Amino acid sequence: MANIRSIEEADLPAVVTLMCESFPRRDRAYFETGLQRLAQREIPEGTEPYGLLIDDDGVKGAVLAISSWHGSAEKRQLFVNISTWCVAPSHRGEMARELYRRAGERDDAVNTNLSAAAHTLKTLGRFNFRPWTTGQFIGVAFRSHRKAARILSPEQALLRGLPQSEFKKLQDHVSLGGLAICVATADRIMPIILVRRRVQKVVPAAQLIYCENVPWLLEHGGALLWWLRARGFIGLIIDANEPPPGMVGKFYPGKAAKYVRGQEPAIDVDHTYSELLYLGL
């Protein structure tokens, strides 16, 4: 009889095979590397190390449930990022939906879906996921640069008072290929984390995955764009519901919409320790 249980280390080869069959544009190395990264992360007590699977004389379905603590020790939130949901044709329907429901059922967590396929949106609505952001904006310039700011490395920011927990977060993402810096003014240091992207699979850009206050960044972001251009990136990709004020670029409604259920995320953009880091796009 089919049952849903935690993915264990011994299941990983079969899980990778199913994922390769379900997502044929990805090779085994992509999923093997991602699962290896998940195994090496700090796993919150009481959460799944990888996610859940359907066991019915073999692996017939799987979904990753990437858990992590976000925020300060005083105001921390549990995030569960649900990713790579795939089910063999023989087990689609109610069993597949139950697998997804179980992965995102925690009401005491921020449950996220950062890469929802069009055919999964009905399931998301059924389980009370709501839009977090509904599109993406690619910014290439600011209309004004009145606010003075400069870029600091994580090490420089640490010397200027950046909390150790934020410094570790930046280091963690750099170690796995992310971009992490701080935008600083005389009275504030804003940690920023980005991942490398390619627009139309060709043009290099950087996607914002961590920023606690996007309106503040928009006031002081000229330094960030100059920093990106110096490294060959044409612009900044921001998840948004509408074109950000004061920024020049193009808004793509409906592109890469993000969904959430359970608790409300405490800050504007927080996709840290998610599939965007461990798996990539």
TORKEPA-907887 format. One record per residue: residue in one letter; x, z, y of N, C-alpha, C, CB in turn. Coordinates in steps of 0.02 Angstrom, whole numbers, padded with zeros to 5 digits, always signed. Atoms other than C-alpha are relative to their C-alpha. Glycine has a CB too. Layout:
BEGIN
AXZYXZYXZYXZY/...
This chain:
BEGIN
M+00042+00000-00060+00000+00000+00000+00044+00000+00062-00048+00061+00000/A-00039+00005-00062+00064-00044+00174-00004+00065+00039-00025-00060+00043/N+00000-00059-00044+00116+00099+00285+00049-00012+00057+00019+00064-00039/I-00042+00005-00060+00197+00120+00456+00046+00061+00000-00043-00003+00065/R-00049-00054-00001+00357+00223+00465+00057-00018+00047+00026+00015-00071/S-00058+00010-00043+00516+00244+00564+00049-00050-00031+00035+00067+00012/I-00053+00044+00023+00650+00111+00553+00062+00042-00015+00017-00055+00053/E-00059-00036+00021+00798+00182+00457+00059-00048-00004-00011+00035-00068/E-00059+00042+00000+00976+00120+00451+00001-00050-00057+00063+00043-00003/A+00001+00044+00058+00952+00047+00277-00047-00059+00010-00020+00038-00061/D+00049+00054-00012+00808-00060+00346+00027-00055+00046-00063+00029+00030/L-00021+00043-00055+00912-00145+00480+00011-00073-00021+00062+00026+00030/P-00007+00072+00019+00963-00304+00383-00066-00036-00007+00039-00005-00065/A+00066+00032+00008+00782-00339+00337-00036-00007+00067-00043+00040-00050/V+00030+00004-00066+00724-00300+00513+00029-00058+00040+00009+00066+00039/V-00033+00056-00035+00852-00422+00585-00025-00067-00027+00076+00005-00007/T+00026+00063+00029+00794-00557+00464-00069-00016+00026-00002+00005-00077/L+00067+00011-00026+00613-00535+00518+00001-00020+00073-00044+00062-00010/M-00004+00016-00072+00662-00538+00702+00026-00070+00011+00044+00051+00036/C-00026+00069-00006+00762-00698+00679-00053-00051-00017+00062-00010-00045/E+00055+00046+00018+00612-00780+00594-00052-00002+00056-00032+00022-00066/S+00053-00004-00052+00496-00722+00734+00024-00026+00068-00023+00071+00008/F-00029+00022-00064+00614-00765+00879+00058-00048-00016+00025+00062+00043/P-00052+00046+00026+00708-00920+00817+00053-00021+00050-00032-00060-00027/R-00052+00019-00048+00802-00950+00980+00056+00051+00002-00031-00009+00069/R-00052-00051+00004+00901-00791+00944+00033-00002-00069-00030+00070+00013/D-00035-00002+00065+01034-00778+00808+00008+00072-00024+00069-00034+00006/R-00007-00067+00029+01075-00631+00695+00045+00045+00043+00028-00005-00071/A-00047-00041-00039+01220-00575+00804-00035+00033+00060+00058-00044+00025/Y+00036-00027-00058+01101-00550+00952-00035+00065-00020-00051-00051+00027/F+00037-00059+00020+00991-00427+00857+00046+00053-00030-00054-00019-00051/E-00046-00048+00029+01133-00346+00759+00037+00039+00054+00050-00034-00046/T-00035-00034-00055+01227-00309+00920-00047+00047+00037+00028-00052+00049/G+00048-00042-00034+01071-00241+01003-00016+00064-00039-00064-00037+00013/L+00015-00058+00041+01030-00125+00858+00060+00047-00005-00022-00022-00070/Q-00060-00041+00000+01209-00065+00851+00005+00040+00065+00063-00043-00009/R-00001-00036-00064+01199-00021+01036-00052+00055+00002-00013-00049+00058/L+00051-00052+00002+01037+00073+01008+00022+00061-00040-00065-00029-00030/A-00024-00055+00042+01119+00176+00871+00050+00044+00035+00030-00027-00064/Q-00053-00037-00033+01258+00229+00988-00023+00038+00063+00055-00047+00019/R+00024-00032-00060+01148+00289+01131-00020+00072-00013-00059-00039+00030/E+00027-00067+00006+01090+00466+01165-00075-00005-00014+00014+00042+00065/I+00070+00007+00022+00923+00481+01072-00037+00065+00014-00003-00019-00075/P+00038-00061-00015+00797+00606+01143-00030+00030-00064-00057-00015+00050/E+00026-00035+00059+00745+00736+01015-00075-00016-00009+00010+00076+00006/G+00070+00013+00016+00582+00694+00927-00022-00072+00010-00042+00043+00039/T+00017+00071-00009+00590+00506+00960+00035-00042-00053+00020-00025+00071/E-00027+00044+00051+00631+00357+00851+00069-00026+00020-00048-00059-00012/P-00065+00028-00017+00812+00299+00840-00003-00075+00014+00049+00013-00057/Y+00007+00072-00010+00757+00117+00831-00072-00020+00017+00022-00038-00062/G+00069+00019-00009+00568+00103+00819-00038+00009-00065-00005-00073+00024/L+00044-00006+00057+00436+00076+00686-00004-00066-00038-00070+00023+00021/L+00010+00061+00040+00404-00045+00544-00060+00007-00045+00063-00015-00043/I+00051+00003+00053+00269-00098+00422+00036-00009-00066-00053-00058+00013/D-00031+00002+00066+00327-00062+00245-00054-00016-00052+00035+00068-00017/D+00047+00020+00053+00234-00155+00109+00039-00041-00051-00061-00042+00029/D-00046+00032+00047+00355-00192-00031+00050-00044+00038-00038-00042-00053/G-00046+00036-00044+00478-00243+00104-00024+00006+00072+00006-00073-00020/V+00016-00004-00071+00480-00253+00293-00045-00059+00020+00065+00001+00044/K+00049+00052-00019+00325-00348+00353-00015+00000+00074-00064+00011-00039/G+00009-00002-00072+00328-00298+00535+00048+00051+00030-00073+00018+00019/A-00045-00046-00033+00438-00209+00662-00011-00002+00075+00073-00016-00017/V+00001-00004-00073+00440-00152+00842+00052+00051+00021-00072+00019+00027/L-00049-00047-00027+00579-00070+00941-00035+00046+00049+00058-00037+00034/A+00025-00050-00047+00537+00090+01035+00061+00036+00028-00052+00050-00035/I-00064-00023-00028+00687+00126+01147-00014+00058+00047+00037-00058+00037/S+00015-00061-00038+00674+00305+01210+00061+00023+00039-00025+00056-00046/S-00054-00026-00042+00777+00384+01349-00029+00047+00052+00038-00057+00034/W+00018-00044-00055+00772+00523+01478+00019-00031+00066+00033+00069-00009/H-00012+00027-00067+00760+00469+01660-00010+00056+00051-00046-00060+00016/G+00008-00049-00053+00778+00569+01820+00045+00060-00008-00071+00022+00004/S-00041-00060+00000+00859+00735+01859-00026+00049-00052+00001+00033+00069/A+00020-00050+00050+00853+00884+01742-00063+00036+00022+00057+00051-00010/E+00058-00034-00026+00722+00962+01856-00063-00043-00001+00013+00024+00071/K+00058+00045-00004+00610+00808+01864+00006-00058-00050-00007-00028+00071/R-00012+00054+00047+00652+00710+01708-00064-00025-00032+00049+00022-00054/Q+00055+00033+00034+00534+00588+01625+00026-00033-00064-00035-00052+00046/L-00015+00036+00060+00535+00521+01449-00027-00071+00006-00029+00035-00063/F+00020+00070+00001+00531+00330+01444+00003-00025-00072+00044-00043+00046/V-00002+00035+00064+00488+00229+01288-00012-00074+00015-00054+00029-00050/N+00004+00072-00013+00523+00044+01309-00014-00036-00066+00066-00027+00032/I+00023+00034+00062+00429-00060+01179+00022-00073+00004-00077+00006-00009/S-00030+00067-00002+00514-00222+01132+00001-00032-00069+00072+00004+00028/T-00014+00039+00060+00531-00360+01003-00051+00015-00055+00070+00015-00026/W+00054-00011+00048+00362-00336+00918-00009-00063-00042-00067+00018+00037/C+00007+00059+00044+00354-00452+00768-00029+00021-00068+00069-00034-00011/V+00035-00016+00062+00245-00457+00612-00006-00064-00041-00070+00030+00015/A+00008+00057+00046+00243-00572+00461-00073-00024+00001+00022+00018-00072/P+00069+00025-00002+00088-00686+00455-00047+00037-00046-00001-00073-00018/S+00042-00034+00049+00023-00592+00302-00027+00067+00025+00038+00010-00064/H+00020-00067-00022+00008-00430+00401-00021+00002+00074+00058+00048-00011/R+00025+00001-00068-00054-00486+00571-00073+00022+00002+00008-00071+00031/G+00068-00026-00007-00219-00420+00639+00003+00075+00013-00041-00014-00064/E+00006-00071-00014-00265-00237+00634+00064+00039-00014-00057+00030-00039/M-00062-00035+00016-00105-00179+00549+00053-00012+00053+00026-00022-00069/A-00048+00016-00053+00001-00268+00680-00017+00039+00064+00001-00075+00014/R+00020-00036-00061-00100-00191+00822+00012+00075-00007-00074-00013+00015/E-00013-00071+00011-00086-00018+00744+00074+00016+00006-00026+00021-00069/L-00072-00009-00009+00103-00039+00737+00017+00006+00074+00039-00059-00032/Y-00014-00002-00072+00105-00075+00923-00029+00063+00032-00029-00062+00035/R+00032-00061-00028-00016+00067+00963+00043+00061-00013-00071+00010-00029/R-00041-00058+00018+00093+00192+00871+00064+00002+00041+00016-00001-00075/A-00063+00001-00037+00249+00135+00963-00008+00025+00071+00028-00071+00001/G+00010-00019-00070+00173+00167+01134-00054+00051+00011-00017-00060+00040/E+00056-00046-00003+00054+00310+01100+00013+00064+00039-00020+00017-00070/R-00015-00065-00031+00143+00452+01190-00028+00004+00071+00076+00013+00001/D+00028-00010-00067+00041+00511+01339+00046+00040+00045-00068+00034-00005/D-00048-00039-00040+00185+00623+01394+00060-00040+00020+00021+00061-00039/A-00057+00044-00015+00299+00473+01419-00022-00058+00045+00032-00027-00065/V+00011+00064-00033+00315+00319+01527+00014-00054-00052+00047-00009+00064/N-00007+00053+00050+00283+00182+01398+00002-00067+00036-00058+00003-00053/T-00007+00062-00037+00344+00013+01459+00004-00060-00047+00062+00003+00044/N-00012+00066+00030+00336-00169+01407+00028-00043+00056-00066-00031-00031/L-00036+00037-00052+00462-00270+01508+00004-00075-00013+00069+00028+00009/S-00007+00071+00017+00447-00438+01421-00061-00023-00041+00065-00013-00039/A+00061+00015+00037+00266-00463+01369-00012-00075-00005-00060+00034+00034/A+00019+00069+00010+00226-00632+01294-00075-00008+00015+00016-00024-00073/A+00069+00012-00020+00062-00713+01347-00050+00020-00054-00010-00073+00019/H+00048-00014+00054-00018-00691+01176-00005+00075-00016+00021-00037-00063/T+00004-00072+00012+00014-00502+01180-00040+00037+00054+00070+00029-00003/L+00032-00034-00056-00077-00466+01344-00067+00033-00019-00011-00049+00057/K+00063-00029+00022-00244-00436+01259+00012+00067-00035-00037-00048-00046/T-00017-00062+00035-00163-00304+01148+00021+00053+00050+00056-00013-00051/L-00021-00048-00051-00082-00222+01299-00060+00031+00035+00046-00033+00051/G+00060-00025-00032-00250-00207+01385-00041+00045-00045-00043-00057+00024/R+00038-00040+00048-00331-00139+01229+00028+00071-00005+00002-00034-00069/F-00032-00066+00006-00206+00004+01226+00017+00030+00068+00063-00006-00042/N-00002-00031-00067-00223+00042+01412+00067-00007+00036-00016+00074-00006/F-00057+00016-00042-00063-00034+01476-00027-00031+00065+00050-00049-00036/R+00020+00025-00065-00077-00075+01661+00059-00034+00033-00027+00058+00044/P-00057+00033-00033+00027-00189+01772+00042+00048+00040-00026-00056+00045/W-00048-00036-00043+00182-00111+01848+00020-00046+00057+00064+00024-00042/T-00011+00053-00048+00237-00270+01935-00027-00065-00031+00076-00007+00019/T+00035+00059+00025+00152-00439+01922+00037-00066+00011-00067-00005+00033/G-00039+00061-00011+00288-00563+01970+00072+00016+00017-00032-00042+00056/Q-00070-00009-00019+00467-00590+02025+00014-00040+00063+00047-00022-00056/F-00022+00032-00061+00548-00634+02190+00075-00012-00005-00017+00044+00063/I-00071+00015-00003+00716-00722+02206+00019-00003+00073+00017-00067-00037/G-00021-00004-00070+00793-00672+02372+00069-00027+00011-00004+00071+00025/V-00065+00030-00014+00935-00769+02450+00028+00021+00068-00005-00076-00003/A-00023-00021-00066+00945-00695+02626-00050+00049+00030+00009-00061+00048/F+00043-00044-00039+00875-00567+02747-00010-00030+00069+00029+00072+00005/R+00014+00028-00066+00793-00614+02911+00037+00037+00055-00075+00002+00014/S-00040-00038-00049+00890-00478+03001+00045+00048-00037-00046+00038+00050/H-00048-00047+00030+01037-00363+02968+00015+00056+00049+00065-00038-00020/R-00010-00051-00051+01010-00225+03093+00027+00065-00028-00066+00014+00036/K-00019-00064+00029+01045-00084+02972+00071-00005-00030-00051+00021-00054/A-00068+00001+00024+01230-00050+02943+00005+00035-00068+00047+00034+00051/A-00010-00029+00067+01279-00018+02762+00063-00032-00029-00062-00012-00046/R-00057+00029+00036+01426-00045+02647-00007+00016-00073+00067+00026+00028/I+00001-00007+00072+01456-00059+02461+00055+00048-00022+00007-00069-00034/L-00048-00045+00031+01541+00081+02364+00002-00011-00075-00017+00074+00017/S-00005-00002+00073+01606+00078+02187-00028+00066-00024+00073-00010-00024/P+00023-00065+00025+01536+00215+02074+00050+00056+00012-00015-00004-00074/E-00052-00051-00010+01703+00307+02089+00002+00022+00073+00068-00027-00021/Q+00001-00018-00071+01699+00299+02279-00062+00041+00018+00002-00064+00043/A+00061-00036-00013+01519+00357+02281+00003+00072-00027-00061-00036-00030/L-00007-00067+00028+01561+00504+02168+00040+00045+00047+00035-00004-00069/L-00040-00039-00047+01693+00561+02292-00039+00019+00063+00063-00039+00020/R+00041-00014-00059+01561+00553+02430-00062+00041-00016-00020-00065+00033/G+00055-00045+00016+01439+00664+02337-00053-00027-00047-00032+00020+00061/L+00048+00026+00048+01347+00552+02213-00005+00050-00059+00020-00071-00025/P+00006-00047+00056+01276+00668+02077+00033-00028-00064-00074+00015-00014/Q-00034+00020+00061+01371+00665+01913-00047-00038-00047+00029+00061-00035/S+00048+00034+00044+01213+00614+01819-00010-00073+00020-00067+00037+00000/E+00007+00069-00023+01195+00458+01927+00064-00039-00014-00017-00001+00075/F-00063+00033+00014+01379+00418+01908+00004-00019-00074+00059+00046+00018/K-00001+00016+00072+01362+00427+01717-00046-00059-00015-00022+00062-00041/K+00047+00055+00011+01210+00311+01723+00033-00067+00020-00065+00011+00041/L-00034+00061-00021+01311+00183+01821+00054-00020-00050+00030+00009+00070/Q-00053+00014+00049+01457+00198+01700-00028-00027-00065+00040+00064-00013/D+00031+00022+00063+01344+00179+01548-00018-00074+00004-00063+00041-00015/H+00023+00069-00006+01276+00015+01614+00058-00049+00009-00049-00007+00059/V-00060+00042-00006+01445-00055+01665+00032-00010-00069+00050+00031+00049/S-00032+00005+00065+01511-00017+01490-00033-00050-00046+00002+00068-00033/L+00037+00047+00041+01376-00129+01416-00013-00066+00037-00065+00030-00022/G+00003+00065-00032+01400-00273+01537-00042-00004+00062-00023-00049-00047/G+00040+00001-00061+01289-00223+01683+00043+00002+00062-00049+00057+00000/L-00033-00006-00065+01332-00221+01867-00026+00063+00033-00012-00064+00045/A+00021-00063-00029+01329-00052+01953+00042+00015+00061+00005+00057-00051/I-00033-00017-00062+01370-00010+02133-00045+00048+00039+00017-00065+00043/C+00043-00041-00044+01303+00097+02276-00001-00033+00069+00026+00073+00004/V+00007+00020-00070+01236+00043+02445+00000+00064+00041-00065-00043+00012/A-00009-00063-00037+01290+00175+02572-00007-00009+00075+00068+00030-00016/T+00002-00006-00073+01247+00219+02750+00030+00068+00018-00074-00007+00028/A-00030-00063-00022+01305+00367+02853-00035+00060-00031-00002+00006+00075/D+00038-00058+00025+01168+00478+02780-00030-00009-00069-00054+00015+00048/R+00030+00009+00065+01123+00405+02611+00043-00044-00045-00070-00031+00007/I-00033+00041+00050+01199+00335+02451-00053-00020-00051+00059+00039-00035/M+00051+00025+00044+01085+00224+02347+00031-00035-00061-00047-00048+00037/P-00026+00034+00059+01139+00185+02167-00042-00062-00017+00000+00048-00061/I+00032+00064+00017+01099+00006+02115+00029-00025-00066+00010-00053+00057/I-00022+00029+00064+01105-00068+01940-00033-00068-00007-00017+00046-00060/L+00024+00069+00009+01088-00254+01903+00023-00027-00067+00025-00045+00058/V-00022+00037+00059+01098-00370+01754+00008-00073+00019-00049+00008-00060/R-00013+00071-00014+01163-00548+01754-00056-00043-00028+00068-00021-00030/R+00051+00048+00021+01034-00686+01746+00021-00070+00021-00070+00018+00030/R-00009+00069-00022+01029-00875+01762-00067-00031+00016+00038-00042-00054/V+00061+00033-00021+00892-00961+01860+00000-00071-00028-00007+00000+00077/Q+00004+00066+00034+00833-01117+01766+00057-00009-00050+00002-00056+00053/K-00052-00001+00051+00966-01069+01637+00067-00024+00025-00022-00041-00059/V-00062+00029-00027+01102-01132+01754+00029+00042+00057-00013-00071+00025/V-00024-00030-00063+01114-01045+01924+00007+00075-00008-00047-00017+00059/P-00009-00072+00009+01189-00868+01918-00036+00041+00054+00073+00017+00000/A+00033-00047-00045+01086-00729+01994+00005+00069-00031-00075-00019+00012/A-00003-00069+00025+01074-00540+01975-00070+00031+00006+00052+00042+00040/Q+00066-00031+00000+00915-00447+01927+00007+00076+00012-00037-00014-00066/L+00001-00072-00015+00882-00274+02000-00037+00037-00056-00032+00013+00068/I+00035-00039+00051+00844-00150+01861-00001+00075+00016+00033-00010-00067/Y+00004-00070-00019+00873+00015+01951+00009+00007+00075+00052+00042-00037/C-00003-00016-00071+00834+00066+02129-00057+00048+00015-00006-00066+00045/E+00051-00051-00008+00742+00224+02177-00044-00013+00061+00032+00068+00006/N+00040+00011-00061+00679+00156+02345+00012-00072+00024+00018+00051+00055/V-00009+00070-00017+00657-00032+02364-00009-00012+00075-00050-00043-00039/P+00004+00011-00073+00594-00025+02546+00065+00019+00037-00057+00040+00029/W-00064-00019-00031+00755+00066+02594+00052-00053-00013+00024+00069-00026/L-00049+00052+00017+00858-00065+02502-00012-00062+00042-00004-00017-00074/L+00015+00060-00040+00768-00204+02595+00024+00008+00072-00075-00013-00001/E-00026-00011-00067+00820-00125+02760+00076-00005+00003-00022+00069+00025/H-00073-00005+00000+01003-00110+02707+00032-00048-00049+00021+00071-00016/G-00023+00041+00055+01020-00249+02580+00047-00056+00017-00056-00027-00035/G-00045+00055-00017+01125-00372+02678+00068+00008-00032+00008-00004+00074/A-00065-00012+00031+01284-00290+02613-00002-00017-00075+00021+00073+00010/L+00006+00015+00071+01220-00308+02434+00002-00074-00013-00064+00030-00028/L+00000+00073+00009+01186-00494+02453+00070-00029+00011-00049-00033+00048/W-00068+00024-00012+01360-00522+02526+00045+00017-00061+00029+00031+00064/W-00038-00022+00059+01434-00424+02380-00014-00046-00060-00016+00073-00019/L+00018+00044+00055+01338-00532+02255+00028-00070+00011-00077-00003-00007/R-00025+00068-00014+01386-00696+02340+00075-00004-00012-00016-00020+00071/A-00073+00000+00011+01570-00647+02334+00018-00004-00073+00030+00062+00031/R-00011+00003+00072+01550-00639+02145-00036-00058-00033-00023+00065-00032/G+00028+00062+00027+01462-00805+02126-00074+00000-00013+00033-00016-00061/F+00072-00003+00011+01280-00750+02122-00038-00028+00060-00023+00073-00015/I+00035+00033-00055+01158-00853+02225-00052+00045+00033-00034-00063-00024/G+00051-00042-00029+01033-00714+02252-00018+00059-00044-00061-00040+00015/L+00022-00062+00031+00941-00557+02198-00071-00009-00026+00004+00059+00050/I+00066+00003+00031+00793-00554+02078-00030+00070+00001+00003-00028-00073/I+00034-00064-00006+00669-00414+02114-00070-00006-00031-00005+00022+00075/D+00068-00004+00024+00513-00370+02015-00045+00023+00057-00006+00048-00061/A+00041-00014-00058+00371-00367+02141-00072-00023-00012+00029-00033+00063/N+00069+00022+00001+00185-00387+02170-00015-00051+00054-00047+00060+00007/E+00007+00048-00055+00209-00492+02326+00069-00011+00030-00051+00026+00054/P-00066+00011-00031+00353-00564+02429+00022+00061+00040-00002-00062+00045/P-00023-00058-00038+00458-00419+02496+00007-00018+00074+00068+00025-00028/P-00005+00015-00071+00448-00408+02686+00073-00004+00023-00037+00053+00040/G-00066+00006-00030+00600-00467+02782+00051-00036-00042+00026+00066+00015/M-00047+00033+00044+00678-00563+02638-00018-00073-00008+00002+00035-00069/V+00009+00072+00007+00700-00751+02623+00010-00019-00073+00049-00039+00046/G-00006+00021+00069+00668-00828+02453-00066-00027-00025+00023+00057-00044/K+00061+00027+00030+00530-00877+02333-00029+00050-00048+00014-00067-00036/F+00037-00045+00043+00397-00773+02247-00032-00040-00057-00053+00040+00040/Y+00029+00032+00059+00342-00818+02070-00053+00047-00029+00056-00017-00054/P+00053-00043+00026+00173-00736+02034-00008-00011-00076-00067-00013+00036/G+00010+00003+00072+00147-00696+01850+00063-00005-00041-00042-00058-00016/K-00063+00006+00037+00330-00718+01804+00028+00068-00018+00051-00041+00040/A-00034-00061+00023+00408-00580+01699-00037+00063+00022+00071+00002+00024/A+00039-00060-00018+00266-00457+01734+00020+00058-00044-00075-00014-00006/K-00017-00061+00036+00302-00278+01683-00062+00044-00007+00057+00039+00037/Y+00060-00040+00014+00174-00160+01605+00020+00071-00019-00041-00032-00056/V-00014-00070+00011+00162+00029+01588-00063+00036-00022+00030+00033+00063/R+00057-00045+00016+00049+00161+01510+00027+00071-00005-00035-00021-00067/G-00021-00070+00001+00051+00350+01506+00017+00023+00070+00061+00010-00047/Q-00020-00025-00065+00143+00434+01649+00018-00056+00048+00058+00048-00007/E-00020+00048-00052+00175+00344+01813+00075+00006+00011-00040+00013+00067/P-00072-00004-00015+00358+00298+01842+00012+00034+00067+00032-00070-00001/A-00012-00040-00060+00434+00414+01972+00032-00040+00056+00043+00059-00017/I-00034+00038-00052+00536+00282+02063-00020-00074-00003+00077+00007-00006/D+00025+00069-00008+00513+00101+02117+00020-00046-00057+00026-00028+00065/V-00025+00045+00053+00622+00008+01990+00045+00041-00045+00039-00061+00030/D-00041-00038+00047+00688+00094+01835-00007-00030-00070-00021+00075+00000/H-00002+00031+00066+00725-00017+01685+00066+00017-00035-00009-00077+00004/T-00062-00022+00031+00882+00079+01638-00012+00019-00073+00030+00059+00039/Y+00002-00019+00071+00921+00112+01454-00058-00034-00036-00005+00077-00007/S+00056+00038+00029+00796-00023+01405+00029-00062-00036-00052-00022+00054/E-00020+00062+00032+00800-00189+01313+00043-00043+00047-00061-00039-00023/L-00039+00041-00046+00871-00267+01472+00074+00016-00003-00026+00010+00071/L-00069-00020+00009+01031-00170+01439+00023-00011-00072+00009+00073+00019/Y-00023+00000+00069+01039-00157+01250-00005-00068-00034-00039+00051-00040/L+00011+00065+00031+00972-00329+01203+00018-00057+00047-00072-00007-00022/G-00009+00055-00047+00984-00434+01361-00058-00048-00004+00066-00037-00015/L+00056+00048-00005+00874-00583+01404+00023-00069-00023-00027-00004+00072/
